[in-house]
Amino acid sequence: MINKNSAQGSFWSTKLGQAAMASIAAMVLMIALSAQIQPGAAKAAPLGHPAAESGAMVEMA
């Protein structure tokens, strides 16, 4: 059985634990900043996609 008391503090002091904390902090910051952007606030011009009329355009995400 794993001793939870000794395992709790040791993970966050490892490089993997520090990378996990940095990742969590970056995600929280991204969510906080994206919540500041209101959908109707920016009025950008519509984007015209240059595509040939005879060809098909496929978007790869």
HELIX and SHEET records of a PDB file:
HELIX    1   1 LYS A    4  TRP A   12  1                                   9    
HELIX    2   2 LYS A   15  ALA A   35  1                                  21    
END                                                                             
